[in-house]
């Protein structure tokens, strides 16, 4: 008679405890073919991440070329600054993770050839691209191992795929907030400044440059939305206690992040086109208030090892909150979202008031009403998609129970599943 394995899922709330009975071939340490999530959908998400990342870099390089050849020194310096600083930051963080993983016996040491490839990508400042490639490689190898090798080999490769995916997604968040967001605001401000008063513009910008600037703004907004969506997707795949997000939920979440980023970038750009100094003041105040709120009320005990690290993380998240919201810890986020979007609504409304009062609708009615209307509509759509996502498409709707830790009792001997709770795998 086959042995039966009793699985007890414990939770911080006793009412959410669940007891399951599984057969030996359904042991929780084995990733079965049905639970193996690397498929067409997963590959499409990684490919889309690669394409959006490369599009940002290529358009930034093209802009640098035109700015340098046409004598736009200020535009060239700003664009180059917000291209190199994020790249250096991502390469530094990625190198640190490589060193940490190299010293981890459970990960295994990389070969000399692999380290040479890593160094090449780090020197070229395109570290996320290698992470994406490694994600695909480990995913393909895990699928092959599921059919030809042992279950333990498949599990190791699958976990390595999830680790690389999570790492690449977090690196893209750095790219999102340090490269895409500044580039989108800057290039849109350049466009608005030229359209509002071309006779006062110091530089004579040709039509081809204006088109590339517009495309840069478009791809940056798309990249911001996808980076935020992909991060939450990868975190849910990496966490054993999180339900996986389906394609319809991913689509709704992307629309939510897209509209939210668009409304925020439009509001900041409209204010910066009129009063650039005031835009800096608003962003600085927003950053300070959000950092203080995180430091006081949203402790990151699971993500940080000390109070000093918590404060640094609060400052980093506070900067990110200038553009978008990232849940600082597990738990209900209804009132947190309400407070955040209420603050954004007031700031966006103030920016629109400045835009409408300062400009004259008769001089350029299409730009005057189009910019203001787009900001209002995009913000309203962001809230609508947010409500739709959490009401109909959130992964937890398919299974209400959440299990921070699982204890597997097998033959009266408990063994504990390993769940990682750090900033790279928390959502």
N, C-alpha and C positions, 0 to 999 in steps of 0.2 A: 504494500500500500504506500503510495507516495506521501512524503512528509508535507505538511502544510505549514506555511510561514505566516505568522500573524504580524501585521504591520500596524503599529499604533502611532497615529499622527497627533502629537501634542501641540497645544497652542497656549498662548498666554491667557486666553479665555477658555474656561472649562467647557462652555457650551459649544465650542468650535472643535473639540477633540473628536477624532474619528478613528475607528478601528476597521481595518481591511484584512482580508484573508487572500493570500496569493499562493500560487504554485511555485515550485522551485525554479521552473524555467522563466518565471516572471520576477526574479530577484531584483530588488531596486538598484543593486550595483551595476546591473547590466543595462545598457541602452539598446532596447530592442529596435528592430527595423521600423516598427510603427511609430516609435517615439523619436526616431532619427529625423531631425528637422531640416537637414541639408538637402534641398531639392531645387526645383526650378524657381520657386518663389524666393528662396534664400539667395540663390545665385543672382537673380534679377536685382535684388536689393543691393548686393555688393557691387554689381556692375554699375548701377545708377549712382552709387556713392563715388566710384572711380571717375565716372564721366563728369559729374558735377565738380569734383575736385580739380580735374584737369582743365575744365572749362574756365574756372576761376583763374588758374595760373596762366593759361594761354592768353586770355583777354587782358590780364594785368601786364603781361610782357608786351603785347601789342600796343597797349596804351603807353607804356614806357618808351617804346620805339618812336611813336608819333610825337610824344611830348618832347623827347630829346631832339628830334630832327626839326621840329617846328618852333623850338625855342621857348617852350612852356616850362621854365625852370621850377617854379613853385609847384605846379601840378606834378611834375616829374619827381620832385623830392618827397612830396607827401605820399604819392602812390608807391614809390620805392620803399619808404619807411614802413608803411603798413603792409608791405609784402615781405620784407626781410625779417622784421621783428617777430611776427607770428611763426615764420618758418624756423628761426633759431630757437624759439621757445619750444615748438613741437619736437625738434630734433633733440634738444636737451632732455626733455621729458622722456622721449622714446628711448634714448640711450640709457637713461637711468633705469627704465623698466627692463631693458635687455640685460643690464648688469645684475639687477635683482633676480631675474629669472635664471641667469647663468649660475647664480649661487644657490638656487633652489634645487635640491636633489630630486624632487618630484617632477620637475619640468624636464630635466636633462640638459646636458651641455651641448651647445651648438658646435658644429664643426668649424674648422678654419675657413673653409670656403664660404660657409654661411655668414661668418663674421665679416669677411671681405665684402660680400654683397651688402650687408647691413651698413658698413662704413661708407660704401659708395653712395647709397641712398641718403645717408645722413649728411654727407658732404654736399650732395646736390640739393639738400633741404627739401626732400620730398618723402620724408619718413612715413606719412600715412599710406602712401601708395604701396610700399613694401608690406605693410601690415595687411592691406586688402588682398594682395597677391598671396601672402601666406595663409590668409583665411580660406581662400579658394583651394589652395593646395591641400591644406589639412582636411577640408571638407571632402574633397575628392578621394583622398587617401582613406578617410574613415568609411566612406561608402564602399570602397574596394575591400577594406579589411572586414567589413560586416559580412562579406560573402566568401572570403578566401582565408581569413586569419582568425585568431582567437577573439573572444568577446572583450577581453581586457585590452588588447591592442586597439580595437575599435573605440573603446571608451576613452583611452588616452588621446587618440587622435581627435576624437570629437570634442573633448574638453580643450585641447589646444586650439581647435578652430574657434570655439566660443571665446577663449581668452583673447585671441588675436582680433576677433570681431569687436569685442568690448573695448580693447585698447585702441583700435583704429577709430571707433566711434567717439571715444573720449578725446582723442587727438583732434578729430574734426570739430569738436566743440571749441577747442582752442582756436582752430582755424576760423570757425564761425564768428566768434566774438571779437577776435583780434584782427582778422583780415576781411572777411566778407562784410560785416556790419560797417566798419569804418569806410571801406571802399564804396559800398552802396550809398552811404550818406554823402561822402565827398564828391563822388561823380554826379550824384543827383543835384547837389548844391552847385557844382560847376555848370550843369545844364540849366538849372533855374536862373542862376545869375546871368548867364548869357541871354536867355530868352526874355527875362524881365527887362533888362537894359543893356542891349548889345553895344550901344554907343559908349557906355561907361566901362565896358570890359577892357581890362588892360591888354589882354591877348586876343588876337584874331584867330578864332577856332574855325577850322574847315568843317565841311559837312561830314566827311568820312570819320573825323574824330568824334563828332557829336553822336553819330550812329554807334560807334564802338562804345562810347560812354553809356549810351542807353542800353546796349546789350550787356555791359558790365553790371549795371544796376539790376537788370532783369535776372541774370544768372546768379548774382550775389544773393538776391532775395530767395530764389529757388534753392540755392545751396544752404542758406540759413534754415529754411523750413525743413529741408530734407535732413540736415545734420541733427536737428533737434528730434525729428521723428525717428531717424535711424538709431539715435542713441537710446531712446526708450525701447525700441524694438530689440536691439542687441542685449540690453540689460535684462529684458524679460526672457530672452532665450538663454542667457547665462545663469539665471537664478532658478534653482530647482523649486523654490516655493512660489514662483510666479507663473501665471498662465501665459501662454504664448499669444501674441497679437495676430489676428487674422488679416487677410489682405484688405477687407472692407474697412476694418478698424484703422489699418495703416493709412488708407486713402483719406478717411475722414480726419485723422490726426494730422496728416500732411496739409490738408486744406485749412485746418484750424491754425497750424503754425504759420502757413503761408500768409493768410489774411492778417494774423496778428503781427508778423514781422513787417508786412507791407504798410499797415497803418502806423506802426511805430516809426519806421524809417521815413515815411512821408511827413509825419508830424515834426520830427527832428530836422528834416531837410528844409521844410517850409520855414521853420523858425530860424535855421542857420542862414538861409538865403537872405533874410531881412536883418536879423540881429545875431550874428555868429557868436559874439561874446556871451549873450544870454543863453544860447543853446548850451555852451560849455558850463554855465552856472547851473542850469536845470539838470544836466547830466551829473554834475558833481554832487548836487544836493540829493538827487535820486540815489546815487551810489552810496553816499554817506548814510542816508536814512535806512536803506535796505541792509547795509552792512551792520549797523547798530541793531536793527530788528533781528537779524540772524544771530548775532553774537549774544543777544540777551535772551531771546525766546525760542531759538531753534538750535539747540545744542547738537553737535555732530559727534556724539560719543562713539557711534559705530564706524565713523569714517576716519577719525583722528585718534592718535595715541596720547595727546596732551591738550591742555587748554590753549596753549600757544598755537598748535596746529589748527584747532577749531577757529581761533580768531583769524588766522590767515585764510582758511577756507571761507569764512564768512565774508571777508573782504573780496575774495575772488568771485564768489557767487553774487555779492552785491554789485560788482561791476557787470556781471552777466545780466543782472536784472534790469539794467538800463534798457535792454532790448527784449528779453524774453524771460519767462519764469521756468526754473528747474526745481522740482520738489527736493528740499534739502534732506528729507528723511521719510521713512515709511509712515503711513498713517493717513487719516482723512485730510483732504486738501480743499474741501468745499469753501470754507471760510477764508483760507489762505488765498485761493484764487480770487475770491470776491474782493478782498482787500487790495491785492495786487492790481487787478484790472480796474478797480475804482480809482486808484492813484494814477494809472496810465490814462484813464479817461479824462481826469481833470487836467493832466499835463497836456494831452493831445488837444483838448478843447481850448486851453489857454494859447497853445501854438496857433490854432486855427483863428482865434480872435485877433492875434497879432497880425497874421497873414491877411485877414479880411480888412482890418482897419488900415493897415499900412499901404496896401495895394489899391489900385483903381480898376474896377471891373470893366470900365469902358475901353481901356487901353488894350487889354488882352482877355476878353471874356472867357475864351475856351480854357486858357491856363488858370484863370482866377477861379472859375466855378469847377473846372475839372479836377484840379488838385484838391480843393476843399471837399468836393463830393466824393472823390476816391478815398480820401482818408476816412470820412464818416462811414461810407458803405463797407470798406474793408474791416473796420473795427466792429461794426455790427455783425458782419459775416463771421468774424473770428469768434465772437461770443456765441453765435448760433451753432457753429461747428463744434465748439467746446461743449455745449449742452448736448448736442446729438451724440458726440463721442462718449460722454460719460453716462448718458441715458440708454443708449442702444448698442454701442460698439466696444465698450471697455472690456478687456479680457476677463476681468473678475466676474462679469455677469454670468458667464457660463459655469462658474464654480465659485460660489460665495465664500467658501472656507479658505482660509490662508493658514499656512503652517510654517512659522519661522524656523522651527526645528522639527525633524522627524526622528523618531526612535524606532528602530526595527528590532523586534523581539523574536529571535530565531532560536528554537530549541531552548527556551528559557534563558538565553544569553543575549542581553541587549547589545546592539552595535549601532553607532550613531552615524548618520549621514553627514557628509562635509558640505556645509553651505558657507560661502564666502560673504562676509559682510564688511566690505570696504568701499571707498568712494568709487573705485573702478567697476564695482558690480552692485551698486545699490540704486534703487529707484523708488 
